[in-house]
Amino acid sequence: MVAYNYTSEQLGDALRGLGYLQNNEPLLEGVKKFKQDYGFGDDAILNDEVRMKVAEIILDLKLYLNLAAELEKPLGRHPQFAHLYGFRTTEAVRQFQKIENLYETGIAVQSLRMKIEEKAKQKLKTIEKAWILVTKQNVNLMSSVEDRKYYDFRPRDWGHGNDKEFKAENLPAEWFARPRNLIVNFEKEEPTWKQLS
């Protein structure tokens, strides 16, 4: 399991981005609200369980935003940065709010996160072909070979060391919502295709 660490500033940004911390509030106030919301108790003690839950929510949010917010470039999911709520995440939330004619705050409160997830899952159901593009650096989820629109990407070495072999089992189930997924490997002179079960 990947361990997600936060500096105080990064955790503050994350809790603000998720709607648990106002700009003038101390960090532990946001921790307390978050823990109450997720049934972790009424105290403001920060532990690994809280950090992991914050990271889990942000990881899911980024995946769903990549599908629902019509981003030109998907939000990165490198393990060093995937758990952070930074400028691009804020802008992606604003983009979704703009599409939905909502007030553009860039803050993904729980009700908005649910809406983003719902829209993303609706979009997954309409995808007729989803393709996996494997390059030297990343494994990319694309809408099709023709339009080259990216939904998500991950570093090739995430989850299985520095192996050069791409292993589909290291990708989340959401990537394989449709059975018609293919791997395209453009590292070779001729693209190679492999049907995924």
N, C-alpha and C positions, 0 to 999 in steps of 0.2 A: 504493500500500500504506500502510495506517495504521501510524504509528510509535507503539509503546507504551513509555512511559517510566515508570520506577519510582523512587521515593525509596528509600533504604536500608530505611526502616521498612516501606514497602509491599511491597518485594521479600521482606523477612523474613516478613511475614504470608503472602505467597503461597507461599513455600517451606515454611513451617510447615503451612499448609493442605493442601499436597500431600504432606506427610509426609517432607520432606527436611531439616527443621531442628527440633531440639529447642529448648525455651525457653532453655536455658542455653548453647547453642552459638553461636559467632560466625557471622555471616552467610556468610562465605566458605567455611565448612565445608559449609553447605547448598548453596552454588553448586557446590562440588566434587562432592558426591554426585549432584546433578542432572545435571551434565555427564557424569559416569561412566555414569549410567543411560541417557542418550540418545546416548552415543557421541561426545561433544564433547571428549574428552580427560580427562586425570587432574589437570589443574591447577585452580586456583580463580580464574582470570582471568574477570572478568565482561565480556561483550561484547554487541553487539546481537543476535547469533544466539541467545544464551541468553535474553535478554529476550523476544524474539519467540516462542521456543518455550514459555516460561512462560505468556505471554499466550494463545497458541494453545490450550494445554491448558485454561486457565481458561475461555476462551470456549466451547469444546466442552463442558466440564463444566456450565456454566450452561445451555446449550441442552438437554442431556440431563436435567439436574435438573428443568427446567421440565416435561418430559414424564413423568419417572419418579417424582418425589417428591410428586405430588398437591398442589402449592402453591396456596394461595388467590390469591396474587399472584405472577406470574412474576418471576424475577430480571431486572433491567434489563440492557440491552445497549447503552447509550449509549457511544460510543467513548471518552468521557472517563473512564468508570468500569468499562467492561465487563471489563477485564483484571485488576481488583483482586479479591482474596479477602478480602472483608469480613465483617461480622457476618451479613448476610442469607445469604451463601453458606454460611457455617458452619452456620447454622440449617437451611438447606435440606438440607445433607448429613446433619445430625442427624435431620431428618425422614425422609429415605430410610432411614437406619440403623434408625430406629424401626419403619418399615413392614416392614423385612426382619428384624426381631428381632435386630439387631446391636447391639453396644456403641456407645453414642451419644457419639462423640468429636468429631464435626464435622470430622474430618480425612479427606481423600479420598486415601488412598494409591492406588498404581497398581492394585492388585487390586480395590479398591472402585470406582475410576473405570471399570474395565472392566465391572463388574457394573451400574453405573448406565447406561452406554452400551447394554448388552445389553437392559436393561429398557425403556429409551426406544425402542429400535428395534422391540422387540416391540409396544409400544404404538402406534407409528406404523403398523404393519401392520394393527391392528384399527380404525383410524380410518376410518369410512365416508365422512364428509364433513369436510373441513377448509376453513375459511373465512378470508378475509383481510378484516379491518375496517380501513378507512382513516379516520383522524380528522385533525384539524388538526395534532396533535402527532406521532402515532405510526402505524406500520403494525403491526397486531396479527394474530397467528395465533390463530384461535379453533377450538374443537372443533366448534361449530355455532352458527347464529344463535339457536337455541332456548335452549340452556343458557348461552350467553355465557361459557363457560369459556375462559380465555386460556392458551395454551401458551407464547407468546413474543411479544415486541414490540421494535420498533426505532424510533428517531426517523425521521421522514419525510425529513429532510435528510441522513441518513447515506449517504455514498457518491456523492451526486450534487448537492452544493452545496445551494442553497436553492430548487431547482426545486419548483414546486407539483405537478408531475405525478409521480405514483407510478410507479416503474419496477420491474417484477417481477424484472428480471435482477439487481438489487442484493441480492436475498435468497438465502440459502444453499439448496442443493439439498434439504436435509432438509425444508424448508418445503413442498416439492412432491412428497412421496412418493406421493401419490394424485393422479390426474388431475382429480378433481372439486372443484377449488378455484375459488372465486368471490371477486370483489372487491365489498365493500359500502362505499359512500362516503356517510357520514352528514353530510358537510359541506353537502350539498345538501338542499333541502326534501324531495325524494323520493329514496330510496336508488336508486343506479344499480348495475346488475349487469353484470359482464363475465366471460365464460367464459375461463379461462386454458388455453392449450394445454399 
